[in-house]
Amino acid sequence: MLRTYDALVVPHPARSTALRRRLQWLSVRLWWHPYWAGPGRMPAARAELRHQVRALHGQR
């Protein structure tokens, strides 16, 4: 999702519509993901999820 936001920062008029649609699609997927129905709603669980994603992509 963040990569899509980053891509929208650089002006590409031909790609902006596709990127906005992708952002909407990703937002819907996040909203309805089963993770958020369980213990993932707690702040510590969200922080752990962010940590796992950053580790997966080699970021800090």
C-alpha positions, 0 to 999 in steps of 0.5 A, spaced: 500 500 500 505 504 501 509 503 495 502 505 491 502 511 495 509 513 493 508 511 486 502 516 486 507 522 488 511 522 482 506 525 477 505 520 471 498 522 468 497 516 464 498 511 470 495 515 476 488 512 474 490 505 475 494 507 481 488 510 485 484 504 483 489 499 486 489 503 492 482 503 493 482 495 492 488 494 497 484 499 502 478 494 501 482 488 502 485 491 508 478 493 511 475 486 510 481 482 512 479 476 517 486 479 521 482 485 524 476 481 526 480 477 531 486 480 536 489 484 531 485 490 533 489 491 539 495 496 538 500 491 540 498 486 535 498 492 529 505 494 531 507 487 531 504 486 524 508 492 522 514 489 524 513 483 521 512 486 514 518 491 515 522 485 516 519 481 510 521 487 506 528 488 509 526 495 512 527 498 519 
